[in-house]
Each structure stands twice: as C-alpha cells, then as structure tokens.
Amino acid sequence: MGTEPSRRRSTGSSTRRPAKGVRRPSTSQGRRGIDIRGWRTVFRQQIRTEIRQVRFYIIILIYAFGTIAGGYGVSTGFQDRWDNTDPSMDLFMLSAITAFFSSLIGVVVSFDMFSKERSDGTFQTMLVHPVSREAVYVGRTLAVFVPLYAVTAYLNAFGVGVIGLNVGLPNAIQMAAFIFITPLVALVFVLLLGGLSFRYSSSQVLLRGIALWIFFIPLIWVLIPQSLGVAAGYEVTTDTVADPMSDFNEFANWIDMANPLLASVGIAAVTGNTAAHQWVHGIPTYLPFLSLALWLSISFYIGLRTTRMFGRNVKKRRYFSSLFPHIGQ
C-alpha cells in the first residue's frame, strides 16, 4: 500500500515527458514544412541503379539520333518553310524536335519510379525508413533526371555542332539556352509523374503521362488557340495562321506559353535573332522562361504534395474510391 502512490506518480511522470536529455521521437504526421534531409543518401544509392539500366542507354541512342539527324535536317532542307542558311532559325526548329523527344523521355523514365518497391513488397518498408518520404522523392527524382539531363545537354551540343558545320553557329546566348535550359522540360514530367508513382501503379501513371504528353504536343494544342481565337473574334484562316506576325498568331503565342513544351521552344526563339524571334511575336522575352519556371514549381508542388499525403485522410480516400473504384488500385 505504501509503495503504490509512488509507483503511480512515477508512471504518470514518465508518460507526461521523456527523461532529461532524450529527444521525443518525431512522426511524419506531426511534421510541418518540407523535410528533405537525407536526400543525398537516396540520390547516391539510386543514381548507380539508374545509369546501369539498359533502358537508359536505349534512350541515349534514340535521343542522339533525333538530335544529330534533326540538326542535319533543319540545316539542309525545308527551304520552303524557313531560311535554312540562318543558324538561329535552324536551332529554333531543332528545339521543337528536342522538346518532343525530351518530354516523351521524361514520361518513360519516371512512370515506374516506385514500381519496383511495389512489386517487391518493400514499399511500406521504404516509408518507415529514417529518411523522410520527401527526401526519398527528391533524391529519387534527381537520380532519375540528373543523368538524363547531362546526356541530353551533351547531345544538344552535338546538334548545335552539326548546324555549325553546315551553316555556321548561332549566337552564344541562344546556344547556351538551347543546351542547358530547354532540356528542363523533361523535369516537368519527371517531377509530376514521380510523385504520382508514389501513390498509383505504374500502368496508371503511364496512362496519365501519355495523356498529358499527347495533350501538350503541338498537333493537339494548336486547336486550343484556334478555338479561343474564333471565340474572341479573330479571323482564323490559312493565311493568318501561316503569317507569324498576324494578330491571331500574336494572340496564339500567349496561349502557347501555357504549354511547357512550347515554352521551351519559345526560349530558343526569344534568344535568337530577329527572324527566330518573330515566331513568338508579341510576347515579352521573359515569358517563356517564366512559364517553364512556373511549370517546374507546380510539378514539384504536386509531386511533393502527393508524396506527403500518401496514406492520410483514409476516410476521404475510401469515400472517393467508392465513387471511382479504379482510382488508387
């Protein structure tokens, strides 16, 4: 009887606060802000895996063919569409080819970023690792993109060299923008689909990525400014579409900058000479840079948000899944 109150007091004090000098364990549920400590560890572990995959080298070969063959094609043919003796125009047209390949490669390398953990049954084990899930997302994303960026930038320089051998080199600013900035369009897809792959299966992410890529390619996107132009009262004819200085194309250029693929092409246009710049007539020089930066920020936010919210709000997710059973499987 005499020792029970003291035992009760000691038990109560131990539940109220930890012993002096002992840190209270932190949980992801109570954490606020972004905790990416440890991303370097994840990056170093994963980058070796990425560069050893056969898929990585197949992608290099495909992109090398597209860049070098594209550089040769734009600087030797298509005289009826632009002056192929103008290296600035040739590089602008080559940027459209590389944006097509870069964005598609971004989908290919990121749709299954976390699928191996799902198939091996180690996904939940990865989530309880001392490194936060944000750090896992950032480290894995960089491990996928950095080797891809290094190779694409290097091959872009080869494409510039092919143009230089045929007709001469464009100005240094346009070359630097094409080599180092335009490949960032792939990072938009890597950031977005990498976050989605944290929650959805690889097949679901792949379908979303392909649908998004098809939506952004000019064959589909061109219908948006034309439809809006007709609604706004612009005269949309074959002549106005073909004239880069027309009022309709000036209106369409603002709409096109909402597309990350066309924004990367616009960067090569605004940094070139007058002939290249007129293809984005009517927009300020900073707009394609701002558009690409906003897309990178939005994609990173969505990917990080999806990563952080994985496994939370279970009741809401179950109710949502009851309305759309195929979501989240």
Secondary structure as UniProt FT lines:
FT   HELIX           4..16
FT   TURN            20..21
FT   TURN            28..30
FT   TURN            37..38
FT   HELIX           39..51
FT   HELIX           54..74
FT   TURN            75..76
FT   TURN            79..81
FT   TURN            84..85
FT   HELIX           87..110
FT   TURN            111..114
FT   HELIX           115..120
FT   HELIX           123..127
FT   HELIX           133..166
FT   HELIX           172..180
FT   HELIX           182..184
FT   HELIX           185..197
FT   TURN            198..199
FT   HELIX           202..216
FT   HELIX           218..221
FT   HELIX           223..232
FT   HELIX           238..242
FT   TURN            244..245
FT   HELIX           247..256
FT   TURN            257..258
FT   HELIX           260..270
FT   HELIX           274..277
FT   HELIX           278..280
FT   TURN            281..282
FT   TURN            285..286
FT   HELIX           287..308
FT   TURN            309..311
FT   HELIX           314..323
FT   TURN            325..328
//
